[in-house]
Amino acid sequence: MTNKRSYWLLFAGLTAIVILSLGGGLWGAEQSIGHWTGLLFERVCHQNPQRSFQFNGVPMAVNSRCFGIFTGLWSGWFFVPLIIKKWRKIYWISWFLFLAVMLQIIDYMGNHILWENTNATRVVSGFILGIAVAIFLSDLFRTKNKKA
């Protein structure tokens, strides 16, 4: 399978994840927990309705941080071809991922010590992590030069 095909298949999968994470509200259900969309995400997300955005008046199938991660992965996937084309040695990408993970830890710990998180801060920190992971994975789609 070519790198381009893999890239587009993964992009299609990420698109499906983002759409399905909208939950039962997308399908006219009264809730997402117990709905088939909620069941899809129950192993990867704690699905706390108080920490979820609403779509069509129904809490989404994932909480706001997971939604941020999924939309960040989807959005970051657009940068993969640019990263591959423009940068060969990318030391800042590892640092970007490290800082995004640290932001998650600070946001989580800060909620217990100093402040109260909101869905907005959770989605933004998750979005940054999703973009960082997508860019970090871009090296997997770089064509390697083979020399005999």
Stockholm file with secondary structure:
# STOCKHOLM 1.0

chainA/1-148         MTNKRSYWLLFAGLTAIVILSLGGGLWGAEQSIGHWTGLLFERVCHQNPQRSFQFNGVPMAVNSRCFGIFTGLWSGWFFVPLIIKKWRKIYWISWFLFLAVMLQIIDYMGNHILWENTNATRVVSGFILGIAVAIFLSDLFRTKNKKA
#=GR chainA/1-148 SS CCHHHHHHHHHHHHHHHHHHTTGGGGGTCSCSTTSHHHHHHTTTCCCCGGGSCEETTEECSSCHHHHHHHHHHHHHGGGHHHHHHHCSSCHHHHHHHHHHHHHHHHHHHHHHHTCCCCHHHHHHHHHHHHHHHHHHGGGGGSCCCCCC
#=GC SS_cons         CCHHHHHHHHHHHHHHHHHHTTGGGGGTCSCSTTSHHHHHHTTTCCCCGGGSCEETTEECSSCHHHHHHHHHHHHHGGGHHHHHHHCSSCHHHHHHHHHHHHHHHHHHHHHHHTCCCCHHHHHHHHHHHHHHHHHHGGGGGSCCCCCC
//
